[in-house]
Amino acid sequence: MVDEIDAIRRLKARYFRLMDTKDWVGMRELFTDDVVIDTSESGGEVARGADEFMAFLREALGDAVTVHHGHMPEIDVTSETTATGIWALNDIIIWSSGMRLDGYGHYHETYEKSDGEWRIKSSKLTRLHTDFTMPEQP
């Protein structure tokens, strides 16, 4: 079970790194085809399917500098092929307009193992606190 939990931790570490480096092709591989991503509580939308989510990310964050840190994972392996997890999150997003978001919250996720690999099956982003900084006006 420790190996499975470590594999899920590594999956989420790749998620943060690939998002921040804008490696969309690599990131797509982290999800089941039918993934459901819910960012509605943080100003986003619900994306159904990995391709739809990747299109949303490219549109929302493609020109932004992002820094995502996930901490203190609570991972439960619920079967040989399923698991759940909650991750504390701190993220910074700086858009090309100069607008900046500093966010704090949690990812609530499910995972599925197929072909020997863990993938994200669902993810819901909740926020505890968000600071927005608007660009200075001339």
Summary of the structure (lengths in Angstrom):
residues: 138
radius of gyration: 15.2
end to end distance: 56.6
largest distance: 57.8
contacts: 385
relative contact order: 0.20
helix: 28%
strand: 50%
